[in-house]
Structure formats: C-alpha cells, structure tokens
Amino acid sequence: MNLEEVLNFRRSVRRYITDKDLDTEKVKHCIELATLAPNSSNMQLWEFNHITNRELINKVAKASFSQPAVTTANQLVIFVTRQDLHRHRSKQIIAFERDNITQNSPAESHERRIKAREIYYNKAIPFLYARFFGLLGIVRKLITVTVSLFRPMFINTTEAEQRAVLHKSCALAAQTFMIAMANEGYDTCPIEGFDSRRIKKLLKLPAAAEINMIVSCGYRDGNKGIFGERFRVPFDEVYKQL
Ligand SMILES: Cc1cc2nc3c(=O)[nH]c(=O)nc-3n(C[C@H](O)[C@H](O)[C@H](O)COP(=O)(O)O)c2cc1C
C-alpha cells in the first residue's frame, strides 16, 4: 500500500477476530516508529504500555466499559503522558545536543548554540513544566500575559494548557503508531472511553502520569467491527485557504 492507501485502510475497528494473533515484535516495531512523531520541544514526555497478557487485557476492557473494541482486542497499547519526567528529559536532550552541535555545527557557533540549548532546557522548560496544584500555572499566566502586552509571547501557560501540550504530542505518537500498524495490515481503534483512575492503577503508574488514549489492536472481523461507510463532513466546510 502507498501512503494514501494506508490512510484509507485505517479505520476504527470495534470488533476483531479473537483467534488470530498479531506478531508482537511487529507491533513493538510500530511503537518504535511512533517515537518518530514530532513532539513539543522534543521532550518526548510519553510512555507506551504494550499489553499482550490476556488477563490484563480483560481487566483493561472492564475499565473501558467492556467495549468490544477492547474485549476482542488481541493486544493493547496504552499511550501515557509523563510530565513528571521533564527534568530527566531536559538532561538527556542537553547531553545529546552538546555532541550534536559540536559535530554538526560550524565551530564558531558551538558555544552560542550550546548556551542557547542550556538556557532553554535548564530555565524555560522547568519554568513551563513545573506543576503545583494549578498555582504555578496562574503565576506563569500572569507573567506571560503581561509580557505579551509588549511583545509576542507564548501565553498558553496554565497547568491545564501545559498538560494539553503533552497530550497533543502523545496523540501524534498514537496516530503515527496507527498508521504504522495499518501499513502492516493490522487494525486499531483509538479509545478514550475508559476509567482513567482504574487504568492507571492497573498499570501501576505514578500519580503525575496521565492516560492519553488506549489503542486496541487486532485483525478486523470482516465488516462486523466497521460501522459502514466512513463519514467525513464536506471538505469545503473545514478547508480554508487564506
Ligand atoms: C481521541 C479519540 C478517542 C476515541 N475514543 C473512542 C472510543 O472510546 N470508542 C470508540 O469506539 N471509538 C473511539 N474513537 C474512534 C472514533 O470514533 C473514530 O476515529 C471516528 O468515528 C472516525 O472513524 P475512523 O477512525 O474509522 O475514520 C476515538 C477516536 C479518537 C481520535
């Protein structure tokens, strides 16, 4: 399949063939490809929980209101945001960038570029990603909106808006995963209908982690799991050329 065929093949499948296994290594490879998704500041504050254990799938299914898209799934991938890892990621990025800049940038710009990365990841990122019961977000919002009165400024700085930043990036990884799976002829369904507290408990996730979405995986059971033709609103309604 070419890319257009892959995108047309991908449907949200709500019922899978229950006695046909996916190749776990291939699914794992699709998760690896998902990490190529673009993501905010390259922070990669995501985690992928690949569930192949039937007992655990059944427990997740129960916490997902027993949707057939989960009860009949052969495997699950649970996409999780990990804002709590921001300091660790910043360190990893700076360590990488020091070598990367030294090897790939003109010598005269090394010091300036490394310094800029250090300021960004040691100062701006901790300022944006720190959380304290919503209060730090209010302080950030006041500062950034005040600055924006005088010059363009990033103002989506409340703790809720910052969480949206992580979920956007994680969802791009989920979509990249689903496209990679479709390319293998595998089916998926993105799911947000679940009890996130129960899922977090099942996965033993830390309090700061958030479930972005569950993607169930399997082989489509004929047309049983696809509810007829695909509906999209007329393109003219959503396309604006300016
Ligand atoms: C974030 C997100 C959450 C979704 N949650 C569910 C869900 O809980 N259950 C479900 O059956 N489908 C769910 N879907 C699938 C959508 O209903 C589906 O993508 C949409 O109807 C378009 O159909 P298509 O994916 O076949 O093109 C979800 C999709 C997204 C992107």
The ligand as a MOL file (V3000), in Angstrom:
LIG
                    3D

  0  0  0     0  0            999 V3000
M  V30 BEGIN CTAB
M  V30 COUNTS 31 33 0 0 0
M  V30 BEGIN ATOM
M  V30 1 C -9.1370 10.5330 20.8680 0
M  V30 2 C -10.1090 9.5300 20.3280 0
M  V30 3 C -10.9110 8.8030 21.1700 0
M  V30 4 C -11.7770 7.8350 20.6880 0
M  V30 5 N -12.4980 7.0700 21.5670 0
M  V30 6 C -13.2570 6.0710 21.1010 0
M  V30 7 C -13.9100 5.1970 21.9940 0
M  V30 8 O -13.8110 5.3070 23.2140 0
M  V30 9 N -14.6410 4.1910 21.4860 0
M  V30 10 C -14.7790 4.0030 20.1430 0
M  V30 11 O -15.4750 3.0660 19.7420 0
M  V30 12 N -14.1600 4.8160 19.2530 0
M  V30 13 C -13.3940 5.8360 19.6980 0
M  V30 14 N -12.7230 6.6480 18.8060 0
M  V30 15 C -12.8200 6.3960 17.3680 0
M  V30 16 C -13.6330 7.4510 16.6310 0
M  V30 17 O -14.9970 7.2890 16.9140 0
M  V30 18 C -13.3280 7.3210 15.1230 0
M  V30 19 O -11.9920 7.6600 14.9070 0
M  V30 20 C -14.2230 8.2080 14.2560 0
M  V30 21 O -15.5550 7.7910 14.3240 0
M  V30 22 C -13.7760 8.2130 12.7980 0
M  V30 23 O -13.7730 6.9010 12.2580 0
M  V30 24 P -12.4740 6.2750 11.5660 0
M  V30 25 O -11.3860 6.2570 12.6090 0
M  V30 26 O -12.8760 4.8830 11.1310 0
M  V30 27 O -12.1050 7.1400 10.4150 0
M  V30 28 C -11.8710 7.6260 19.2840 0
M  V30 29 C -11.0620 8.3800 18.4240 0
M  V30 30 C -10.1830 9.3060 18.9290 0
M  V30 31 C -9.2870 10.0690 17.9880 0
M  V30 END ATOM
M  V30 BEGIN BOND
M  V30 1 1 1 2
M  V30 2 1 2 3
M  V30 3 2 2 30
M  V30 4 2 3 4
M  V30 5 1 4 5
M  V30 6 1 4 28
M  V30 7 2 5 6
M  V30 8 1 6 7
M  V30 9 1 6 13
M  V30 10 2 7 8
M  V30 11 1 7 9
M  V30 12 1 9 10
M  V30 13 2 10 11
M  V30 14 1 10 12
M  V30 15 2 12 13
M  V30 16 1 13 14
M  V30 17 1 14 15
M  V30 18 1 14 28
M  V30 19 1 15 16
M  V30 20 1 16 17
M  V30 21 1 16 18
M  V30 22 1 18 19
M  V30 23 1 18 20
M  V30 24 1 20 21
M  V30 25 1 20 22
M  V30 26 1 22 23
M  V30 27 1 23 24
M  V30 28 2 24 25
M  V30 29 1 24 26
M  V30 30 1 24 27
M  V30 31 2 28 29
M  V30 32 1 29 30
M  V30 33 1 30 31
M  V30 END BOND
M  V30 END CTAB
M  END
